[in-house]
Amino acid sequence: MDREQEELQFLGFFGIFKESFKIILTWRKIFSKITLALILPLSFIFLAHMQISQLIFFNILDNEDALYFTQSGTPKHDKLSDNISAEWTAFWLFKFAYFTFLLIFSLLSTSAVVYTIACIYTAKPITFKKIMSVVPKVWKRLMVTFIWSFAVVVLYNIVSIVVLIILSVTLFNHVPAAGFRILFLVVLFILYSVGLLYITIVWHLASVISVLEDFYGIKAMMKSKELIKGKMGIAAAIFIVVGICFVGIQFLFEIFVVLEWTMEIRIGMGLLCFLLLFKVILFGLVIQTVLYFVCKSYHHENIDKSSLSDHLDVYLGEYIPLKSKDVQMEHFEA
């Protein structure tokens, strides 16, 4: 990051994208190693999960259809019933293993990328070995932040469902027109999506804060909430674009790989989706870190590079994060 922090506050939508691409290209060797070690496995796990889950689920549906047309009490019926029970067990065990490994590699990847960019920002010499020695000590803090973020998302969904039920019961009886009902549901969906997007942005910025500051968990989310003020529009636009790319890759994989196509098409599209996915994940992690520095600059919270550098180098058995006094520096004049 060649820019001084005072300049970062002026980066807009395209400026943040350009800065993120520049960081990746300038330091492509170290990011390539991070990608090979952490982001490639993460991408493979995500895509493989889609394929395997679909195979297991379709097999369960086939057996349930066969069970429906099989006379109860027969050996065939009992065998099908046992097979379905075993397949559902395998399905949920696979889901549990998937989410476990997905979470681990996601947190490790975030730790590695955020730490790397912080070293770049302070012009600190970095090696892949050093990054990998730091990552296991950082991801525990990210885990706490993830748990709190997940709890917020669950609570948000519960409240949204309750509100939807209440409004549906109270309003739908008084609004007989189908057109108004559809419009009502569309408005509710838009409001729900906006709220979920806001939580997602706060969550990702809180992940960066958990690595670079002495806040984590709910405190990191509260800090993120304050930090994102004034840059919410740009942050929303960025996350929407990255999200569209992610969903688009998932859609392509679902259509051309999971569903029945020729083997050549499935292999070709599978490789293409894999290549695109790890690039999007890497870019997403870099851009959320750049956004953190932009927000700090916007709020005139100057990060002292020497203090940041010192704290990045201090590892006495455990990861020692930046103290808030080092990261939340005295305000500089714009």
BELBEL-V180562 format. One record per backbone hydrogen bond with DSSP energy under -1.0 kcal/mol. CO is the residue of the C=O (numbers start at 1). NH is the residue of the N-H. Records with the same first field share a line. If there is no record, write none. Layout:
BEGIN
CO: NH  NH
END
This chain:
BEGIN
4: 7
7: 10
8: 11
12: 16
13: 17
14: 18
15: 19
16: 20
17: 21
18: 22
19: 23
20: 24
21: 25
22: 26
23: 27
25: 28
27: 31
28: 32
29: 33
30: 34
31: 35
32: 36
33: 37
34: 38  39
35: 40
38: 42
39: 43
40: 44
41: 45
42: 46
43: 47
44: 48
45: 49
46: 50
47: 51
48: 52
49: 53
50: 54
51: 55
52: 56
53: 57
54: 58
55: 59
56: 60
57: 61
58: 62
59: 63
60: 64
61: 65
62: 66
63: 67
64: 68
65: 69
67: 70
71: 74
74: 78
75: 79
76: 80
77: 81
78: 82
79: 83
80: 84
81: 85
82: 86
83: 87
84: 88
85: 89
86: 90
87: 91
88: 92
89: 93
90: 94
91: 95
92: 96
93: 97
94: 98
95: 99
96: 100
97: 101
98: 102
99: 103
100: 104
101: 105
102: 106
103: 107
104: 108
105: 109
106: 110
107: 111
108: 112
109: 113
110: 114
111: 115
112: 116
113: 117
114: 118
115: 119
116: 120
117: 121
118: 122
119: 124
120: 123
127: 131
128: 132
129: 133
130: 134
131: 135
134: 137
135: 138  139
138: 141  142
139: 143
140: 144
141: 145
142: 146
143: 147
144: 148
145: 149
146: 150
147: 151
148: 152
149: 153
150: 154
151: 155
152: 156
153: 157
154: 158
155: 159
156: 160
157: 161
158: 162
159: 163
160: 164
161: 165
162: 166
163: 167
164: 168
165: 169
166: 170
167: 171
168: 172
171: 174
177: 181
178: 182
179: 183
180: 184
181: 185
182: 186
183: 187
184: 188
185: 189
186: 190
187: 191
188: 192
189: 193
190: 194
191: 195
192: 196
193: 197
194: 198
195: 199
196: 200
197: 201
198: 202
199: 203
200: 204
201: 205
202: 206
203: 207
204: 208
205: 209
206: 210
208: 212
209: 213
217: 221
218: 222
219: 223
220: 224
221: 225
222: 226
223: 227
224: 228
228: 231
231: 235
232: 236
233: 237
234: 238
235: 239
236: 240
237: 241
238: 242
239: 243
240: 244
241: 245
242: 246
243: 247
244: 248
245: 249
246: 250
247: 251
248: 252
249: 253
250: 254
251: 255
252: 256
253: 257  258
254: 259
262: 266
263: 267
264: 268
265: 269
266: 270
267: 271
268: 272
269: 273
270: 274
271: 275
272: 276
273: 277
274: 278
275: 279
276: 280
277: 281
278: 282
279: 283
280: 284
281: 285
282: 286
283: 287
284: 288
285: 289
286: 290
287: 291
288: 292
289: 293
290: 294
291: 295
292: 296
293: 297
294: 298
295: 299
296: 301
297: 300
304: 308
305: 309
306: 310
307: 311
308: 312
309: 313
323: 326  327
324: 328
327: 329
END
